[in-house]
């Protein structure tokens, strides 16, 4: 430890204190930089980059700006495609102009329930017997791909199982990014049919009514493609939003 005496003042400053102040200053500057970078990311938390959230991904970019190419939603100019470079709390749908990544209009964004890792989805494997054979249970990390007459999608989905019914093979899970399957392993359920979504609507172009079909954008859809579904249950929340269950799913 070294003590410094300030000229003309007789004030003694400990070197540890100086280093501590430097760390505080650098941390504040880094926080400002990370915040500025985060605001340029799509904030979809899709996990395709290998990080759990866009905020975590932003922490590596000041030292490794070339890693921005990991984000599949960014173009070569480091701007999110189609105007999606906004924070959800600023109204992502309005900033996107209510159009998806293929320039098609949608009616609302389906958001996740609080304290859940991703959108809540009900699925039925093409081979329902696999649920029992593989011993799929709550908490399992699982992958699979929606295919066929319902929500056919070219992207393999990853998620965490929240509930199963071995009698008929129905699985409820929260769809997440690929980070945990990559690092912790997974159960591969194969092809499945997407039966329903449950979630919250915080941004909508119009009043949501029971029994009507809408175009919607799942909050963490990696492709940012609109989906279509029939609202089979709806509850108006105190904050003006909606809690909904959407069935009869189609993509596009």
C-alpha positions in Angstrom: 0.0 0.0 0.0 1.3 3.5 -0.9 0.2 6.8 0.5 0.4 9.9 -1.6 0.6 13.4 0.0 -1.0 16.2 -2.1 1.3 19.2 -2.5 0.5 22.3 -0.5 -2.4 20.6 1.3 -0.9 17.9 3.5 -3.8 15.7 2.4 -2.9 12.0 2.4 -4.6 9.7 -0.1 -4.4 6.0 0.1 -3.5 4.2 -3.2 -6.3 1.6 -2.6 -8.8 4.5 -2.5 -7.5 5.8 -5.8 -7.8 2.4 -7.4 -11.3 2.0 -6.0 -12.4 5.4 -7.4 -11.0 4.4 -10.8 -13.0 1.2 -10.7 -16.2 3.1 -9.9 -15.5 5.6 -12.7 -14.8 2.9 -15.2 -17.9 0.9 -14.1 -20.1 3.9 -14.6 -18.7 4.6 -18.1 -19.1 0.9 -19.0 -22.7 1.0 -17.8 -23.4 4.0 -20.1 -21.7 2.2 -23.1 -23.6 -1.1 -22.5 -26.9 0.8 -22.1 -26.3 2.6 -25.4 -25.5 -0.7 -27.1 -28.5 -2.4 -25.6 -30.8 0.2 -27.0 -29.6 -0.7 -30.5 -30.3 -4.4 -30.1 -33.8 -5.9 -30.9 -34.4 -6.8 -27.2 -36.1 -10.1 -28.3 -34.0 -12.2 -25.9 -34.2 -15.1 -28.4 -30.9 -16.6 -27.3 -29.6 -17.2 -30.9 -26.4 -15.3 -30.1 -25.6 -17.7 -27.3 -26.5 -15.3 -24.5 -29.7 -15.5 -22.3 -30.7 -11.9 -22.9 -29.8 -9.0 -25.3 -28.5 -7.1 -22.2 -26.0 -9.9 -21.5 -24.9 -9.9 -25.1 -24.4 -6.1 -25.0 -21.7 -6.5 -22.3 -19.2 -8.2 -24.7 -19.7 -5.8 -27.6 -17.5 -2.8 -26.3 -14.4 -5.1 -26.4 -15.5 -7.3 -29.3 -17.7 -5.2 -31.7 -17.3 -7.8 -34.4 -19.4 -10.2 -32.4 -22.5 -8.1 -33.4 -22.8 -10.5 -36.3 -24.1 -13.1 -33.8 -27.4 -11.3 -33.8 -29.5 -12.7 -36.6 -31.8 -9.6 -36.4 -29.0 -7.1 -37.2 -27.8 -6.0 -40.6 -24.3 -5.0 -41.6 -24.9 -1.4 -40.5 -25.5 -2.5 -36.9 -29.2 -1.6 -37.0 -32.0 -3.9 -36.3 -33.8 -4.9 -39.5 -37.2 -3.3 -40.3 -37.1 -0.9 -37.4 -37.2 -3.5 -34.6 -34.3 -1.8 -32.8 -36.3 -0.6 -29.8 -37.0 -1.5 -26.2 -40.2 -3.3 -25.5 -41.1 -0.7 -22.8 -41.0 2.0 -25.6 -43.7 0.2 -27.6 -42.0 -2.2 -29.9 -45.1 -2.8 -32.1 -45.6 0.9 -32.8 -41.9 1.4 -33.6 -42.0 -1.6 -36.0 -45.0 0.1 -37.7 -47.2 -3.0 -36.9 -45.5 -5.0 -39.6 -43.4 -8.2 -39.2 -40.0 -9.0 -40.6 -41.6 -9.8 -44.0 -43.5 -6.5 -44.1 -46.9 -8.1 -43.2 -49.3 -6.4 -40.8 -50.2 -7.8 -37.4 -52.8 -6.9 -34.7 -50.9 -7.4 -31.4 -47.8 -8.7 -29.7 -48.2 -11.8 -27.5 -46.0 -11.3 -24.4 -44.8 -13.7 -21.7 -46.2 -14.0 -18.2 -44.1 -12.4 -15.6 -41.5 -14.7 -14.0 -41.7 -17.2 -16.9 -38.7 -17.7 -19.2 -40.6 -17.5 -22.4 -44.0 -17.8 -24.2 -46.2 -20.5 -22.8 -47.2 -23.0 -25.5 -49.3 -26.2 -25.6 -47.9 -28.8 -28.0 -48.7 -32.4 -29.2 -45.8 -34.5 -30.5 -46.4 -36.4 -33.7 -45.7 -39.5 -31.6 -47.5 -38.8 -28.3 -46.2 -42.0 -26.8 -42.7 -40.4 -26.6 -43.9 -38.3 -23.6 -44.2 -41.5 -21.6 -41.3 -43.4 -23.2 -38.8 -40.5 -22.7 -40.2 -39.7 -19.2 -40.8 -36.1 -20.1 -41.5 -34.1 -16.9 -41.8 -30.6 -15.5 -38.4 -28.8 -15.6 -36.9 -30.8 -18.4 -35.1 -28.9 -21.2 -36.6 -30.0 -24.5 -36.2 -29.3 -28.2 -38.5 -30.0 -31.2 -39.8 -28.5 -34.4 -43.4 -27.5 -35.2 -44.4 -29.0 -38.5 -47.5 -29.7 -40.6 -51.0 -28.2 -40.7 -50.5 -26.0 -37.6 -47.6 -23.7 -36.9 -45.0 -25.1 -39.4 -41.7 -23.3 -38.7 -38.2 -23.8 -40.1 -36.6 -23.1 -36.7 -36.1 -25.8 -34.1 -37.7 -24.6 -30.9 -36.1 -25.0 -27.4 -37.9 -24.7 -24.1 -38.6 -25.8 -20.5 -41.4 -28.2 -19.8 -44.0 -26.8 -17.3 -46.5 -29.7 -17.4 -47.3 -33.0 -19.2 -50.2 -35.3 -19.6 -48.8 -38.8 -20.4 -52.3 -40.1 -21.2 -52.7 -38.2 -24.4 -49.1 -36.8 -24.9 -49.9 -33.1 -24.4 -47.0 -31.0 -23.2 -47.0 -27.5 -21.9 -43.7 -25.6 -22.0 -42.2 -22.2 -22.1 -40.3 -21.6 -25.4 -36.8 -20.1 -24.8 -33.6 -19.6 -26.7 -31.0 -22.3 -27.4 -28.5 -21.3 -24.6 -29.5 -23.9 -22.0 -29.9 -26.8 -24.4 -26.4 -26.1 -25.8 -24.8 -26.1 -22.3 -27.0 -28.5 -20.3 -28.3 -31.1 -22.8 -31.9 -31.7 -23.8 -34.7 -34.2 -24.7 -35.5 -34.2 -28.4 -39.3 -34.6 -28.9 -39.0 -34.5 -32.7 -41.8 -33.0 -34.8 -44.9 -31.7 -33.0 -48.1 -29.8 -33.6 -48.5 -26.4 -31.9 -51.9 -26.4 -30.3 -52.1 -23.1 -28.3 -50.4 -20.1 -26.8 -51.1 -18.5 -23.5 -49.9 -15.1 -22.7 -50.4 -11.4 -22.1 -51.2 -8.6 -24.6 -49.8 -5.3 -23.7 -49.8 -3.8 -27.2 -52.8 -4.1 -29.5 -54.2 -2.1 -32.4 -57.8 -2.8 -31.5 -60.0 -4.3 -28.7 -59.4 -8.1 -28.4 -62.6 -10.1 -28.5 -63.4 -13.7 -27.8 -64.0 -15.9 -30.8 -62.2 -13.8 -33.3 -59.0 -14.7 -35.3 -56.1 -12.3 -35.2 -52.6 -11.9 -36.6 -50.1 -11.6 -33.8 -46.4 -11.6 -33.2 -45.0 -13.7 -30.4 -42.7 -11.6 -28.2 -39.6 -13.7 -28.7 -40.1 -15.1 -32.1 -36.6 -15.4 -33.6 -37.8 -14.8 -37.2 -40.2 -12.0 -36.2 -42.9 -13.6 -38.3 -46.6 -13.0 -37.7 -48.8 -15.9 -36.5 -52.6 -16.4 -36.8 -54.8 -17.7 -34.0 -58.3 -17.8 -32.6 -58.8 -16.2 -29.2 -60.6 -18.9 -27.1 -60.2 -17.2 -23.7 -59.7 -13.5 -22.8 -59.6 -11.6 -19.6 -59.2 -7.8 -19.4 -56.5 -6.8 -16.9 -56.5 -3.8 -14.5 -53.7 -2.2 -16.5 -55.8 -2.3 -19.7 -54.0 -5.3 -21.2 -55.4 -8.8 -21.8 -54.7 -12.3 -20.6 -55.5 -14.7 -23.5 -55.4 -18.2 -24.8 -55.0 -18.6 -28.5 -55.8 -21.8 -30.4 -56.0 -22.9 -34.0 -52.5 -21.6 -34.8 -51.1 -21.0 -38.2 -47.8 -19.2 -39.2 -47.6 -16.6 -42.0 
